[in-house]
Amino acid sequence: MLPNYASPIERIWFWTFRTMCVLILIFLVSPLLVIIPLSFSSDTFLLYPIPSFSLRWYQEFFGNGVWLNSLQNSFIVAPAATLLATSLGTLAAVGLTSTDFPGKSLLMTILISPMVVPVVIVGVGAYLFFAPIGMSNSYLALILVHAALGVPFVVITVSATLRGFNSNLIRASASLGGNAITTYRRVVFPLIAPGVISGALFAFATSFDEVVVTLFLAGPEQTTLPRQMFGGIKENISPAIAAAATVLILFSIALLLTLEWLRGRAERMRTAKVE
């Protein structure tokens, strides 16, 4: 809220800043607002004005074996990559934040490097690594590389959560006879769970939406939904792609709402701890 004693310059800046934010938001959201109505078009082409509304392209999406197979592959690769990235990223974050050792900064840089390196370089490098050993067209290679892309998100979110962690709780658990596994399961993990789940959701979204690495590593049997959409845009632009994009948009919105709920839950836990 703008205070009543604000000067004219402060008032101008207040409304200018908010107007710019609204315009940027409209610019970012406008492609979504264009795609979603097209998925309900009865026409066979992506064009405006829409002649009439129909659900034929959703029937095409959910009734076509090619689309369903790509969706199934996405739900095979993404959960497996998320589970692997979450496990490794959480252990790495706990180890990096619990102790100091030479080369700690270098190790952290290496762990988050997949977030910085262009994905096309990761795809080329992964292909050159897996192709000679005959794993270029396999689920395992795709899962491993997607997990590597998701690990940085888990490491960052869990490390941020652990910065406010009270290490005296671990000592208290040890003094009461709890071993390392029990302490982690009953003391550490419940407190860092919001960070772990947030990182897992980011890793899942990264794997589920990834297309560049999939182009290098996946064969016809491992085609994921983003790759199928990419191939459809190249070969034949059908409104079924708009229906698939709408499904991905709704799925992403659900992930964002879940992240916001977790953020609010973590904030309430910190407030209760202070009180």
C-alpha positions as CSV (number, residue, x, y, z in Angstrom):
1,M,0.0,0.0,0.0
2,L,1.1,3.5,-0.8
3,P,1.4,5.6,2.4
4,N,-0.6,8.9,2.5
5,Y,2.5,11.0,3.1
6,A,4.2,9.8,-0.1
7,S,5.5,12.5,-2.4
8,P,4.3,13.0,-6.0
9,I,7.5,11.4,-7.4
10,E,7.0,8.4,-5.1
11,R,3.4,8.1,-6.2
12,I,4.4,8.3,-9.9
13,W,7.1,5.6,-9.4
14,F,4.6,3.4,-7.4
15,W,2.1,3.3,-10.2
16,T,4.7,3.2,-13.0
17,F,6.4,0.2,-11.4
18,R,3.1,-1.7,-11.0
19,T,2.0,-0.9,-14.5
20,M,5.3,-2.2,-15.9
21,C,4.8,-5.4,-13.8
22,V,1.3,-5.9,-15.2
23,L,2.4,-5.3,-18.8
24,I,5.3,-7.8,-18.4
25,L,2.9,-10.4,-16.9
26,I,0.5,-9.9,-19.8
27,F,3.4,-10.3,-22.2
28,L,4.4,-13.6,-20.6
29,V,0.9,-15.0,-20.2
30,S,-0.5,-13.9,-23.6
31,P,0.9,-17.0,-25.5
32,L,-1.0,-19.2,-23.1
33,L,-4.2,-17.2,-23.6
34,V,-3.8,-17.8,-27.3
35,I,-3.1,-21.5,-27.2
36,I,-5.8,-22.6,-24.8
37,P,-8.8,-21.4,-26.9
38,L,-7.3,-23.0,-30.1
39,S,-7.4,-26.4,-28.4
40,F,-11.2,-26.1,-28.3
41,S,-11.5,-25.2,-32.0
42,S,-13.5,-27.4,-34.4
43,D,-11.3,-26.4,-37.3
44,T,-8.3,-28.6,-38.5
45,F,-6.0,-25.5,-38.6
46,L,-4.7,-23.3,-35.9
47,L,-6.4,-20.0,-36.8
48,Y,-8.5,-17.2,-35.5
49,P,-11.4,-16.5,-35.4
50,I,-12.5,-19.9,-34.1
51,P,-15.5,-21.1,-36.2
52,S,-17.0,-23.2,-33.4
53,F,-16.0,-24.9,-30.2
54,S,-15.4,-28.6,-30.0
55,L,-13.7,-31.2,-27.8
56,R,-12.6,-33.2,-30.9
57,W,-8.9,-32.5,-30.3
58,Y,-9.0,-33.7,-26.7
59,Q,-10.7,-36.8,-28.0
60,E,-7.8,-37.1,-30.5
61,F,-5.2,-36.6,-27.8
62,F,-6.6,-39.1,-25.3
63,G,-7.8,-41.5,-28.0
64,N,-4.7,-41.6,-30.2
65,G,-2.2,-44.4,-29.3
66,V,0.8,-42.2,-30.4
67,W,-0.1,-39.4,-28.0
68,L,-0.9,-41.8,-25.2
69,N,2.3,-43.7,-25.6
70,S,4.3,-40.5,-25.4
71,L,2.4,-39.4,-22.3
72,Q,3.0,-42.8,-20.8
73,N,6.8,-42.5,-21.5
74,S,6.8,-39.1,-19.8
75,F,5.2,-40.6,-16.7
76,I,7.8,-43.4,-16.8
77,V,10.9,-41.2,-17.2
78,A,9.9,-38.2,-15.1
79,P,9.0,-40.0,-11.8
80,A,12.1,-42.2,-12.0
81,A,14.3,-39.3,-12.7
82,T,12.7,-37.3,-9.9
83,L,13.1,-40.1,-7.4
84,L,16.8,-40.4,-8.3
85,A,17.5,-36.7,-8.4
86,T,15.7,-36.1,-5.0
87,S,17.6,-38.9,-3.3
88,L,21.0,-37.9,-4.5
89,G,20.3,-34.1,-4.2
90,T,19.1,-34.4,-0.7
91,L,22.0,-36.5,0.5
92,A,24.4,-34.0,-1.3
93,A,22.8,-31.0,0.3
94,V,22.9,-32.6,3.8
95,G,26.5,-33.5,3.4
96,L,27.5,-30.0,2.0
97,T,25.7,-28.1,4.7
98,S,26.7,-30.2,7.7
99,T,30.4,-29.9,7.4
100,D,33.3,-27.9,5.9
101,F,36.0,-29.5,3.8
102,P,38.5,-28.5,1.2
103,G,36.9,-28.1,-2.3
104,K,33.4,-27.7,-0.9
105,S,32.7,-24.7,-3.2
106,L,34.1,-26.5,-6.2
107,L,31.9,-29.5,-5.5
108,M,28.8,-27.3,-5.1
109,T,29.7,-25.6,-8.5
110,I,29.9,-29.0,-10.1
111,L,26.5,-30.1,-8.7
112,I,24.7,-27.1,-9.9
113,S,26.5,-26.9,-13.3
114,P,23.7,-28.7,-15.2
115,M,21.5,-25.7,-14.4
116,V,24.0,-23.3,-16.0
117,V,25.4,-25.3,-19.0
118,P,23.2,-25.1,-22.1
119,V,21.0,-28.1,-22.5
120,V,22.2,-28.8,-26.0
121,I,25.7,-29.3,-24.8
122,V,24.4,-31.7,-22.1
123,G,22.5,-33.5,-24.8
124,V,25.6,-33.8,-27.1
125,G,27.8,-34.9,-24.3
126,A,25.3,-37.5,-23.0
127,Y,24.9,-38.9,-26.5
128,L,28.7,-39.1,-27.0
129,F,28.9,-40.9,-23.7
130,F,26.0,-43.4,-24.0
131,A,26.2,-44.1,-27.8
132,P,29.5,-46.1,-27.7
133,I,28.2,-48.4,-25.0
134,G,24.8,-49.0,-26.7
135,M,22.6,-47.0,-24.3
136,S,21.7,-44.1,-26.5
137,N,18.1,-45.4,-27.1
138,S,17.2,-46.6,-23.7
139,Y,15.0,-45.5,-20.8
140,L,18.0,-45.8,-18.4
141,A,20.1,-43.2,-20.2
142,L,17.2,-40.8,-20.4
143,I,16.4,-41.2,-16.7
144,L,20.0,-40.7,-15.7
145,V,20.5,-37.5,-17.7
146,H,17.1,-36.1,-16.6
147,A,18.1,-36.9,-13.0
148,A,21.3,-35.0,-13.5
149,L,19.3,-32.0,-14.8
150,G,17.1,-32.1,-11.7
151,V,19.7,-32.5,-9.0
152,P,20.7,-28.8,-8.9
153,F,17.1,-27.8,-8.0
154,V,17.0,-30.3,-5.2
155,V,20.4,-29.3,-3.9
156,I,19.5,-25.6,-3.9
157,T,16.1,-25.9,-2.2
158,V,17.2,-28.4,0.4
159,S,20.4,-26.4,1.2
160,A,18.3,-23.3,1.7
161,T,16.0,-25.2,4.1
162,L,19.0,-26.6,6.0
163,R,20.4,-23.1,6.6
164,G,17.8,-22.5,9.2
165,F,18.1,-26.0,10.7
166,N,19.1,-26.2,14.4
167,S,21.9,-28.7,14.6
168,N,21.3,-29.1,18.3
169,L,18.3,-31.3,17.5
170,I,20.7,-33.9,16.0
171,R,22.8,-33.8,19.2
172,A,19.7,-34.2,21.3
173,S,18.6,-37.2,19.2
174,A,22.0,-38.8,19.6
175,S,22.0,-38.2,23.4
176,L,18.7,-40.0,23.6
177,G,20.1,-43.1,21.8
178,G,19.0,-42.4,18.2
179,N,21.3,-43.6,15.5
180,A,22.1,-41.7,12.3
181,I,19.2,-43.3,10.3
182,T,16.6,-42.8,13.0
183,T,17.8,-39.2,13.5
184,Y,17.5,-38.4,9.9
185,R,14.1,-40.1,9.5
186,R,12.4,-38.7,12.6
187,V,14.2,-35.4,13.2
188,V,15.9,-34.0,10.1
189,F,13.6,-35.1,7.3
190,P,10.3,-33.9,8.8
191,L,11.8,-30.4,9.2
192,I,13.4,-30.2,5.7
193,A,10.5,-32.0,3.9
194,P,9.1,-28.7,2.4
195,G,12.5,-28.1,0.7
196,V,12.8,-31.7,-0.4
197,I,9.3,-31.8,-1.9
198,S,9.8,-28.4,-3.6
199,G,13.1,-29.6,-5.1
200,A,11.4,-32.8,-6.2
201,L,8.6,-30.8,-7.9
202,F,11.1,-28.7,-9.8
203,A,13.0,-31.8,-10.8
204,F,9.8,-33.4,-12.0
205,A,8.8,-30.4,-14.0
206,T,12.3,-30.2,-15.5
207,S,12.2,-33.8,-16.6
208,F,8.6,-33.7,-17.8
209,D,9.1,-30.7,-20.0
210,E,12.6,-31.5,-21.3
211,V,12.9,-32.0,-25.1
212,V,16.5,-31.3,-26.2
213,V,18.2,-34.2,-24.4
214,T,15.3,-36.4,-25.4
215,L,16.0,-35.6,-29.0
216,F,19.6,-36.9,-28.6
217,L,19.0,-40.0,-26.4
218,A,15.5,-41.3,-27.0
219,G,14.5,-43.7,-29.7
220,P,11.0,-44.2,-31.2
221,E,10.0,-46.3,-28.2
222,Q,11.1,-43.7,-25.7
223,T,9.4,-40.7,-27.3
224,T,8.1,-38.4,-24.5
225,L,5.2,-36.0,-24.8
226,P,7.4,-32.8,-25.4
227,R,9.3,-34.7,-28.1
228,Q,6.1,-35.8,-29.7
229,M,4.8,-32.2,-29.7
230,F,8.1,-31.0,-31.2
231,G,7.9,-33.6,-34.0
232,G,4.2,-32.8,-34.6
233,I,5.1,-29.1,-35.1
234,K,7.8,-30.0,-37.6
235,E,5.7,-32.5,-39.6
236,N,2.0,-31.5,-39.3
237,I,0.7,-28.7,-37.2
238,S,-2.6,-30.1,-35.7
239,P,-4.8,-28.6,-33.0
240,A,-4.2,-31.8,-31.1
241,I,-0.8,-30.1,-30.2
242,A,-2.8,-27.2,-28.7
243,A,-4.8,-29.8,-26.6
244,A,-1.5,-31.4,-25.5
245,A,-0.1,-28.0,-24.6
246,T,-3.2,-27.1,-22.6
247,V,-2.8,-30.3,-20.6
248,L,0.8,-29.4,-19.9
249,I,-0.2,-25.9,-18.9
250,L,-2.8,-27.2,-16.4
251,F,-0.3,-29.7,-15.1
252,S,2.3,-26.9,-14.6
253,I,-0.3,-24.7,-12.8
254,A,-1.0,-27.6,-10.4
255,L,2.7,-27.9,-9.7
256,L,2.9,-24.1,-9.0
257,L,-0.1,-24.2,-6.7
258,T,1.5,-27.1,-4.8
259,L,4.8,-25.2,-4.5
260,E,2.9,-22.2,-3.1
261,W,1.1,-24.4,-0.6
262,L,4.5,-25.8,0.5
263,R,5.9,-22.3,0.8
264,G,3.0,-21.3,3.0
265,R,3.3,-24.4,5.1
266,A,7.1,-23.8,5.6
267,E,6.4,-20.2,6.6
268,R,3.8,-21.3,9.1
269,M,6.2,-23.8,10.6
270,R,8.9,-21.2,11.0
271,T,6.4,-18.8,12.6
272,A,5.2,-21.4,15.0
273,K,8.8,-22.2,15.9
274,V,9.6,-18.6,16.7
275,E,6.5,-18.2,18.8
